[in-house]
Amino acid sequence: MKIAILDDDNHFCEILKARISAYGGDVHIFNDANSLCLSDTVFDIAFMDIEVSGSGFKAARYVKLRNPDCIIAFVTNHAEFMAKGYEFRIFRYILKSEPKTLMDKRINDVFNEYIRIHKYLNGRYKGEDFKIRIKDIVYIEITGRVANIHTARGSYKMYVQMTALEKELEGGGFIRCHRSFLVNNEFIRSVKNDSAFELFTGEAVPISRGYKARAKAAYAYLTEV
């Protein structure tokens, strides 16, 4: 995982680098857009100051050209600049004036998005091996020891316990809403009477009484921009 930090404030660069060090990866710091654009590194994640010398927008075009799936977070002191970044499919905006807890959440969202895009779930059922991109999983239902993994392209089965599966999918945007169900937040359209998640596929995943508070808190966290 290659990570770029683009900012002309060296002190802020070091603060940001320290905050993202727990996620691993190879961090490259640049103080101006031109030096980043001269780099041969293909970045997976980029934190960019919009107002940096040489233009943060120029740097954003460059990293997207090199890797269209690069996850970009624009960092700025001025909220009015945020609307200018839509053409780059900016994943998050981070205001330098934000409280530490909110900034840390946005950073965490960036790395969770990387997991969601790149991670695969490897499974085996009745002698057949398979792997599924976790971002393609709509929801999972476990009956006994068998997990039924529902994707937009079909369903798969594998032998696994829910606790192990929940741990494997951690950071991928999944919500435990029932003893037997995990649902991908990206496919949730709405919450129906606090008793079910209605999905864009037309299906509904139940929210049990015992998991209601936990599921609602997770949904609120994942849908907060």
C-alpha positions as CSV (number, residue, x, y, z in Angstrom):
1,M,0.0,0.0,0.0
2,K,1.6,3.2,-1.2
3,I,0.5,6.4,0.5
4,A,1.2,10.0,-0.6
5,I,1.0,13.1,1.7
6,L,1.0,16.4,-0.2
7,D,1.3,19.5,2.0
8,D,3.7,22.4,2.3
9,D,3.4,22.4,6.1
10,N,6.1,20.0,7.3
11,H,4.8,20.0,10.8
12,F,1.3,19.0,9.7
13,C,2.9,16.3,7.4
14,E,4.6,14.7,10.4
15,I,1.4,14.8,12.5
16,L,-0.6,13.2,9.7
17,K,2.1,10.6,9.1
18,A,2.1,9.7,12.8
19,R,-1.7,9.3,12.7
20,I,-1.7,7.0,9.7
21,S,1.4,4.9,10.8
22,A,-0.9,2.4,12.6
23,Y,-2.4,1.4,9.3
24,G,0.9,0.4,7.8
25,G,2.0,1.1,4.2
26,D,4.8,3.0,2.6
27,V,4.3,6.8,3.2
28,H,5.8,9.4,0.8
29,I,5.8,13.1,1.8
30,F,5.7,15.8,-0.9
31,N,5.7,19.6,-0.2
32,D,4.6,20.7,-3.7
33,A,2.5,19.3,-6.5
34,N,5.4,19.3,-9.1
35,S,7.6,17.0,-7.0
36,L,4.7,14.5,-6.6
37,C,4.0,14.6,-10.3
38,L,7.7,13.7,-11.0
39,S,7.4,10.6,-8.8
40,D,7.2,7.2,-10.5
41,T,5.4,5.7,-7.6
42,V,1.8,4.6,-8.2
43,F,-0.2,5.5,-5.1
44,D,-3.1,3.7,-3.6
45,I,-4.1,6.5,-1.1
46,A,-3.3,10.2,-1.2
47,F,-3.9,12.9,1.4
48,M,-3.6,16.2,-0.5
49,D,-3.6,19.9,0.5
50,I,-5.8,21.6,-2.1
51,E,-3.9,24.9,-1.9
52,V,-0.3,23.5,-2.1
53,S,2.2,25.1,-4.4
54,G,1.7,23.8,-8.0
55,S,-2.0,23.0,-7.4
56,G,-3.4,20.1,-5.4
57,F,-5.9,19.6,-8.3
58,K,-3.0,19.0,-10.7
59,A,-1.5,16.4,-8.3
60,A,-5.0,14.8,-8.0
61,R,-5.2,14.4,-11.8
62,Y,-1.8,12.9,-11.9
63,V,-2.4,10.2,-9.2
64,K,-5.7,9.4,-10.8
65,L,-4.1,9.0,-14.2
66,R,-1.5,6.6,-12.7
67,N,-4.1,4.7,-10.7
68,P,-7.8,5.4,-11.3
69,D,-8.6,3.6,-8.0
70,C,-6.4,5.8,-5.9
71,I,-8.4,6.9,-2.8
72,I,-8.0,10.7,-2.4
73,A,-8.7,12.8,0.7
74,F,-8.4,16.5,0.2
75,V,-7.0,18.4,3.2
76,T,-7.7,22.1,3.5
77,N,-8.1,25.0,5.9
78,H,-11.0,26.4,3.9
79,A,-14.4,24.6,3.6
80,E,-15.2,26.7,0.4
81,F,-12.6,24.8,-1.6
82,M,-14.4,21.4,-1.0
83,A,-16.9,21.8,-3.8
84,K,-14.1,22.0,-6.4
85,G,-13.0,18.4,-6.0
86,Y,-16.0,16.5,-7.3
87,E,-14.4,15.8,-10.7
88,F,-11.6,13.8,-8.9
89,R,-14.1,11.5,-7.1
90,I,-12.7,12.7,-3.8
91,F,-13.5,10.1,-1.1
92,R,-13.2,12.4,2.0
93,Y,-12.5,16.1,2.8
94,I,-10.5,16.8,6.0
95,L,-10.6,20.2,7.5
96,K,-7.4,21.0,9.4
97,S,-9.4,22.8,12.0
98,E,-11.6,19.8,12.8
99,P,-11.4,18.2,16.2
100,K,-8.9,15.3,16.4
101,T,-11.6,12.7,16.9
102,L,-13.4,13.8,13.7
103,M,-10.2,13.9,11.7
104,D,-9.2,10.5,13.0
105,K,-12.6,9.2,11.9
106,R,-12.2,10.5,8.4
107,I,-8.7,9.0,8.2
108,N,-10.1,5.7,9.4
109,D,-12.8,5.9,6.7
110,V,-10.1,6.2,4.0
111,F,-8.3,3.1,5.1
112,N,-11.5,1.2,5.5
113,E,-12.4,2.1,1.9
114,Y,-9.1,0.7,0.8
115,I,-9.9,-2.6,2.6
116,R,-13.4,-2.6,1.0
117,I,-12.0,-2.2,-2.5
118,H,-9.0,-4.5,-2.3
119,K,-9.8,-7.3,0.1
120,Y,-11.1,-10.7,-0.9
121,L,-12.9,-13.3,1.1
122,N,-11.5,-16.8,0.5
123,G,-13.8,-19.7,1.0
124,R,-14.2,-23.4,0.5
125,Y,-17.3,-25.6,0.3
126,K,-17.6,-29.3,-0.6
127,G,-14.2,-29.4,-2.1
128,E,-14.4,-26.2,-4.2
129,D,-12.4,-23.1,-3.5
130,F,-13.5,-19.6,-4.3
131,K,-12.7,-16.0,-3.5
132,I,-15.1,-13.0,-3.5
133,R,-14.3,-9.3,-3.4
134,I,-15.8,-8.2,-0.1
135,K,-17.2,-5.0,-1.8
136,D,-19.4,-7.3,-3.9
137,I,-21.0,-9.1,-0.9
138,V,-24.5,-7.8,-0.3
139,Y,-25.2,-9.7,2.9
140,I,-24.4,-12.9,4.7
141,E,-26.7,-15.3,6.5
142,I,-25.5,-18.1,8.6
143,T,-27.5,-21.3,9.2
144,G,-25.8,-23.7,11.5
145,R,-22.2,-23.8,10.4
146,V,-22.9,-22.8,6.8
147,A,-22.6,-19.2,5.7
148,N,-24.7,-18.2,2.7
149,I,-22.9,-15.3,1.0
150,H,-25.2,-13.3,-1.2
151,T,-23.6,-11.2,-4.0
152,A,-25.2,-9.3,-6.9
153,R,-23.9,-12.1,-9.2
154,G,-25.0,-15.1,-7.2
155,S,-24.6,-16.9,-3.9
156,Y,-21.8,-18.9,-2.3
157,K,-21.6,-21.2,0.7
158,M,-18.7,-21.9,3.1
159,Y,-18.2,-23.4,6.5
160,V,-17.4,-20.7,9.0
161,Q,-18.5,-19.4,12.4
162,M,-20.0,-15.9,12.5
163,T,-17.4,-14.5,14.9
164,A,-14.6,-15.6,12.6
165,L,-16.4,-14.1,9.6
166,E,-17.1,-10.9,11.4
167,K,-13.5,-10.5,12.2
168,E,-12.4,-11.3,8.7
169,L,-14.6,-8.6,7.3
170,E,-13.7,-6.0,9.9
171,G,-13.1,-2.6,8.3
172,G,-15.1,-3.5,5.2
173,G,-18.3,-1.7,6.1
174,F,-20.3,-4.6,7.3
175,I,-22.9,-4.4,10.1
176,R,-23.9,-7.2,12.4
177,C,-27.6,-6.7,12.8
178,H,-28.7,-10.2,13.9
179,R,-27.3,-13.4,15.4
180,S,-27.3,-14.8,11.9
181,F,-26.9,-11.8,9.6
182,L,-24.2,-9.4,8.4
183,V,-25.0,-6.8,5.9
184,N,-22.8,-4.6,3.6
185,N,-23.6,-0.9,4.4
186,E,-23.0,0.0,0.7
187,F,-26.2,-1.9,-0.3
188,I,-28.5,-0.4,2.4
189,R,-31.1,1.9,1.0
190,S,-33.0,2.6,4.2
191,V,-34.0,1.4,7.7
192,K,-37.6,0.1,8.0
193,N,-39.2,0.6,11.4
194,D,-35.9,-0.3,13.2
195,S,-36.7,-3.9,12.3
196,A,-35.0,-4.4,9.0
197,F,-32.5,-2.9,6.5
198,E,-34.0,-2.4,3.1
199,L,-31.4,-3.0,0.4
200,F,-31.0,-1.6,-3.1
201,T,-31.4,-5.2,-4.4
202,G,-35.0,-5.2,-3.2
203,E,-34.3,-7.6,-0.3
204,A,-34.6,-6.9,3.4
205,V,-32.2,-8.0,6.2
206,P,-33.7,-8.3,9.6
207,I,-32.5,-6.3,12.6
208,S,-33.1,-8.3,15.8
209,R,-34.0,-6.8,19.1
210,G,-30.7,-7.9,20.7
211,Y,-28.6,-6.2,17.9
212,K,-30.7,-3.1,17.3
213,A,-28.7,-0.6,19.3
214,R,-25.4,-1.9,17.9
215,A,-26.7,-2.0,14.3
216,K,-28.1,1.5,14.5
217,A,-24.9,2.9,15.9
218,A,-22.8,1.2,13.2
219,Y,-25.1,2.4,10.5
220,A,-25.0,6.0,11.8
221,Y,-21.2,5.9,12.0
222,L,-20.8,4.4,8.5
223,T,-23.2,6.9,6.9
224,E,-21.8,9.9,8.5
225,V,-19.8,12.0,6.0
